[in-house]
Amino acid sequence: MNETASEFQKTKELSDKYLLDLFNRYPVAFRYGVNELLFDQNNKQYIDFLSGVAVTNLGHSDPDIIEVIRNQIDKLMHTSNWFYSEEASRLAELLILNTFPGKVFLCNSGTEATEAAFKLARAYAEQKQIHDPIIISLHKSFHGRSVSGISLTGQKKLHTGFGKLLEGIEFVSPNSEEELVEAFERFAGRVVAFIAEPIIGESGIIPLSHGYMNLARELTSENEALLILDEIQTGFGRTGTMFAFETYGFSPDVMTLAKGLGSGFPIGALIVAEKYQNVLAKGTHGTTYGGNHLGAAIAYETIRIIQTRDVLANVNSCSEIAFSRLNQMKQKNKIVKEVRGKGLHIGVELTIPSRPVAETCLEKGLIVNATGDTVIRIMPPLTISTQYLNEGLDIIESVLAEAHK
Ligand SMILES: Cc1ncc(COP(=O)(O)O)c(C=O)c1O
């Protein structure tokens, strides 16, 4: 065994011995990254088509993000939400200016944003004196791993093994207008919220149609229910606009955010429209770390960079290249069943299991994610160059061609 191979072996042994065995890890440990590239302990180069699951949207080691981190840690990292914070207040203003009028709760992750949204929906039910409230969610959705997160998640495999989940959550099929209307009718007077991701991510990139989202807006408004959009994965430029909802022509009542907000630093946010901004009253929710000085400074800089560096233009031009090449692959290769998504949030549905394809891509120096059993998910940094985008697509093309033989 050479020295670097044994270095990985040592990392793997320590992980296997001391970290809970919860993840189906790929056999690599990364040491550093530069924009769309990652390098392992052997200095082998990989093109990153995963972005830490839609997190490092500005790539790795962005100089402006590094500068903000350095400046901020020299001053202050954390105090407490018991005090005012220049960084958190500036970030909240920027989030509201880029979404819809209302107020922000800052937390540390997507799951925590979901938890806050769930508590808000339950508090709203109390306010309306609805004692058996219903939240409508979608089959195949994913909203996080806490108990409220899995309760709202429409995947049976994530529900089992933890006893009774939270009550009052009903699931309907994504894009089925009939089922949505039927659910609002069946639970008339009890529906307090509808929650959805604009593009369902974890089950293999399933975009919700504009017609469906418009119907959801109409039904929630008519029934005085909250329209909660989970933009944890789609937010911050991933789909070609700052937020996916911008193309709908209306805004949600509540939005959950995380992932790309912190460029790798854990931070999440709940945005609540003006009308509902007092539903969660003082003292009814909180967090120790959420929106601390460091996280808020990084998130502010992340949004500033997206707005000032033509990041969205890059997403849209790279998206055109990726969709065009992937659709060509679909024409040539029967293994490719469908290409879905928007911007740089792309799913390639295969006729074969996707995990072995992702493993072979990794061996060839490309990181892609296998999701929903047969889907390859492509989510490169929004700042990816066309050179590495094309090189990554070349690898996918050759691996799929090989698999087709
Ligand atoms: C749509 C969506 N919601 C919620 C979450 C949970 O976020 P976190 O893993 O930060 O808790 C995720 C994570 O993958 C997600 O994709």
The ligand as a Tripos MOL2 file, in Angstrom:
@<TRIPOS>MOLECULE
LIG
   16    16     1     0     0
SMALL
NO_CHARGES

@<TRIPOS>ATOM
      1 C1        -35.4250   20.7260    0.2180 C.3       1 LIG1
      2 C2        -34.6800   20.4710    1.4970 C.ar      1 LIG1
      3 N1        -35.2500   20.8200    2.6620 N.ar      1 LIG1
      4 C3        -34.6270   20.6120    3.8420 C.ar      1 LIG1
      5 C4        -33.3660   20.0330    3.8910 C.ar      1 LIG1
      6 C5        -32.6820   19.8230    5.2110 C.3       1 LIG1
      7 O1        -31.5790   20.6800    5.3120 O.3       1 LIG1
      8 P1        -30.3830   20.3640    6.3250 P.3       1 LIG1
      9 O2        -29.7120   19.1300    5.8260 O.co2     1 LIG1
     10 O3        -29.5230   21.6010    6.2720 O.co2     1 LIG1
     11 O4        -30.9720   20.1770    7.6690 O.co2     1 LIG1
     12 C6        -32.7460   19.6530    2.6970 C.ar      1 LIG1
     13 C7        -31.4400   18.9800    2.7130 C.2       1 LIG1
     14 O5        -31.0580   18.2710    1.8080 O.2       1 LIG1
     15 C8        -33.4230   19.8780    1.4750 C.ar      1 LIG1
     16 O6        -32.8830   19.5110    0.3070 O.3       1 LIG1
@<TRIPOS>BOND
     1     1     2 1
     2     2     3 ar
     3     2    15 ar
     4     3     4 ar
     5     4     5 ar
     6     5     6 1
     7     5    12 ar
     8     6     7 1
     9     7     8 1
    10     8     9 2
    11     8    10 1
    12     8    11 1
    13    12    13 1
    14    12    15 ar
    15    13    14 2
    16    15    16 1
@<TRIPOS>SUBSTRUCTURE
     1 LIG1         1 GROUP 0 **** ****
